[in-house]
Amino acid sequence: MADDDGGGSSKLAPSTGNGSKTDRYSWTQTLADITLSIPLPPGTRGRDVRVTFGATTLRVTVTGRDTPLLDDPLHAPVKAEDGMWQVDADAGTLEVYLEKVDGASWWPRAVVGEPEVDLGRVAPENSKLSDLDGETRALVEKMMVDQRRRAAGLPTTDQQAAAAAAAKMGLKLDGGSGAPGV
């Protein structure tokens, strides 16, 4: 899975889900969260699994095993109190869901020490206007209106406002440039 774009990068191409697969687990991510899928020893039941979340650590142990399946520092902080896990008996895996503290960035790896994915090749999920804060949403909506106006050959909202302000002062704008005519 190593990147072979000829650029000499040693980073991995992201898998579907913008994560990667290691010899111990696979992981996926969105801007807001990260999910790890950890293979379990055959016959492992949920009551045999212990998952400990820290703000920057994740520890997974199974009763009867001397070494943890995972005991590593995470790439970045998570909201430990919101961490969740479940055993998928059909797949024989432990699914661990973690919410990122910085819910607006991609992680190049799930835990420290693992190979990094090439973040330039991440395929972000589509956003909805309703997901944006009020100020950002207003800006995006304005940009969409201006794009439609330009496509229709009409002045943008800023050009329209400049023309209205100039008219109030008794000026005429020069050819839509926004500069007062002489």
C-alpha positions as CSV (number, residue, x, y, z in Angstrom):
1,M,0.0,0.0,0.0
2,A,3.0,2.3,0.0
3,D,2.8,5.4,-2.1
4,D,4.4,4.9,-5.5
5,D,3.6,8.2,-7.3
6,G,7.2,8.6,-8.2
7,G,7.7,11.5,-5.8
8,G,9.8,9.4,-3.4
9,S,7.2,9.7,-0.6
10,S,7.2,7.0,2.0
11,K,3.7,7.7,3.0
12,L,0.8,5.3,2.4
13,A,-2.1,5.9,0.2
14,P,-5.2,6.2,2.4
15,S,-7.6,3.3,2.3
16,T,-11.3,3.6,1.8
17,G,-12.5,5.6,4.8
18,N,-9.3,7.8,4.8
19,G,-7.3,5.5,7.1
20,S,-5.1,2.6,6.7
21,K,-4.4,-1.0,7.7
22,T,-1.5,-2.1,10.0
23,D,-0.5,-5.6,11.1
24,R,-2.4,-4.9,14.4
25,Y,-5.6,-3.1,13.3
26,S,-7.3,-1.1,10.5
27,W,-8.7,2.3,10.9
28,T,-10.9,4.9,9.2
29,Q,-11.7,8.5,10.0
30,T,-13.8,11.5,9.3
31,L,-12.8,15.0,10.3
32,A,-14.7,14.5,13.6
33,D,-13.9,10.9,14.6
34,I,-11.7,7.8,14.2
35,T,-12.7,4.2,14.2
36,L,-10.3,1.3,14.8
37,S,-11.1,-2.3,14.0
38,I,-8.8,-4.7,16.0
39,P,-8.8,-8.4,15.2
40,L,-9.6,-10.5,18.3
41,P,-8.3,-14.0,19.1
42,P,-10.8,-16.7,18.1
43,G,-13.6,-17.2,20.6
44,T,-13.1,-13.8,22.4
45,R,-16.4,-12.5,23.9
46,G,-17.2,-9.0,24.9
47,R,-16.8,-9.8,28.6
48,D,-13.2,-10.9,27.9
49,V,-12.2,-7.5,26.5
50,R,-11.0,-4.4,28.5
51,V,-10.8,-1.1,26.7
52,T,-9.3,1.9,28.5
53,F,-9.6,5.3,26.9
54,G,-7.3,8.2,27.8
55,A,-7.2,11.7,26.2
56,T,-4.1,10.6,24.3
57,T,-3.9,6.8,24.9
58,L,-5.8,3.6,24.0
59,R,-5.3,0.3,25.8
60,V,-7.0,-2.9,24.7
61,T,-6.5,-6.1,26.7
62,V,-8.1,-9.6,26.5
63,T,-8.5,-11.9,29.5
64,G,-5.9,-14.7,29.4
65,R,-3.4,-12.9,27.2
66,D,-0.1,-11.7,28.6
67,T,0.3,-8.7,26.3
68,P,-2.3,-6.1,25.3
69,L,-3.6,-6.1,21.8
70,L,-3.0,-2.3,21.7
71,D,-1.3,0.0,24.3
72,D,-0.2,3.1,22.4
73,P,-0.3,6.8,22.4
74,L,-2.8,8.2,20.0
75,H,-1.8,10.6,17.2
76,A,-3.8,13.4,18.8
77,P,-6.2,14.0,21.7
78,V,-9.6,12.5,21.8
79,K,-12.7,13.0,24.0
80,A,-12.1,10.0,26.2
81,E,-15.4,10.3,28.0
82,D,-17.2,9.8,24.6
83,G,-15.2,6.7,23.5
84,M,-17.2,3.6,22.7
85,W,-16.5,0.1,21.7
86,Q,-18.2,-3.1,20.7
87,V,-17.2,-6.7,19.7
88,D,-18.4,-7.7,16.3
89,A,-18.6,-11.5,16.8
90,D,-19.3,-12.2,13.1
91,A,-16.2,-10.4,12.0
92,G,-14.1,-11.4,15.0
93,T,-13.1,-7.8,15.7
94,L,-13.3,-5.1,18.3
95,E,-14.6,-1.8,16.9
96,V,-13.4,1.3,18.8
97,Y,-15.0,4.7,18.1
98,L,-13.2,7.8,19.3
99,E,-14.2,11.5,18.8
100,K,-11.4,13.8,18.0
101,V,-10.8,16.9,20.2
102,D,-9.9,18.9,17.1
103,G,-12.8,17.9,15.0
104,A,-11.5,19.7,11.9
105,S,-8.3,17.9,11.0
106,W,-7.2,14.7,9.3
107,W,-4.9,12.3,11.2
108,P,-1.9,10.9,9.2
109,R,-2.0,7.8,11.5
110,A,-4.1,6.5,14.4
111,V,-1.3,5.8,16.9
112,V,2.2,7.1,17.2
113,G,4.9,5.0,15.6
114,E,2.7,3.6,12.8
115,P,3.3,4.6,9.1
116,E,1.6,7.8,8.0
117,V,-1.0,8.1,5.2
118,D,-0.6,10.8,2.6
119,L,-3.1,13.4,3.7
120,G,-2.9,15.1,0.3
121,R,-4.8,12.0,-1.0
122,V,-7.6,11.9,1.6
123,A,-11.1,12.0,0.1
124,P,-13.1,14.3,2.4
125,E,-16.8,13.6,3.0
126,N,-19.3,16.0,1.6
127,S,-20.5,18.6,4.0
128,K,-24.0,20.0,4.5
129,L,-24.6,23.7,5.0
130,S,-26.5,22.8,8.1
131,D,-23.2,21.4,9.6
132,L,-21.5,24.8,9.4
133,D,-21.5,27.5,12.0
134,G,-23.7,30.6,11.3
135,E,-20.9,32.9,10.0
136,T,-19.4,30.2,7.7
137,R,-22.8,29.2,6.5
138,A,-23.6,32.8,5.6
139,L,-20.3,33.2,3.7
140,V,-20.9,30.0,1.7
141,E,-24.4,31.0,0.9
142,K,-23.3,34.4,-0.3
143,M,-20.6,32.8,-2.5
144,M,-23.2,30.5,-4.0
145,V,-25.5,33.4,-4.8
146,D,-22.6,35.4,-6.4
147,Q,-21.7,32.3,-8.5
148,R,-25.2,32.1,-9.8
149,R,-25.4,35.8,-10.5
150,R,-22.0,35.8,-12.4
151,A,-23.3,32.8,-14.5
152,A,-26.4,34.8,-15.4
153,G,-24.3,37.8,-16.3
154,L,-25.5,39.9,-13.3
155,P,-23.3,41.9,-10.9
156,T,-22.3,40.1,-7.7
157,T,-23.8,41.2,-4.4
158,D,-20.7,43.2,-3.6
159,Q,-20.8,45.0,-7.0
160,Q,-24.5,45.7,-6.5
161,A,-23.8,47.1,-3.0
162,A,-21.0,49.3,-4.3
163,A,-23.2,50.6,-7.1
164,A,-26.0,51.5,-4.6
165,A,-23.5,53.3,-2.3
166,A,-22.1,55.2,-5.3
167,A,-25.6,56.2,-6.5
168,K,-26.3,57.6,-3.0
169,M,-23.3,59.8,-3.3
170,G,-24.2,60.8,-6.8
171,L,-21.4,58.9,-8.5
172,K,-21.6,56.5,-11.4
173,L,-19.4,53.4,-11.3
174,D,-17.2,52.7,-14.3
175,G,-18.3,49.6,-16.2
176,G,-18.9,47.4,-13.3
177,S,-15.4,47.6,-12.0
178,G,-16.4,49.2,-8.8
179,A,-14.3,52.3,-9.5
180,P,-16.1,55.7,-9.7
181,G,-16.3,57.1,-13.2
182,V,-14.6,60.3,-14.0
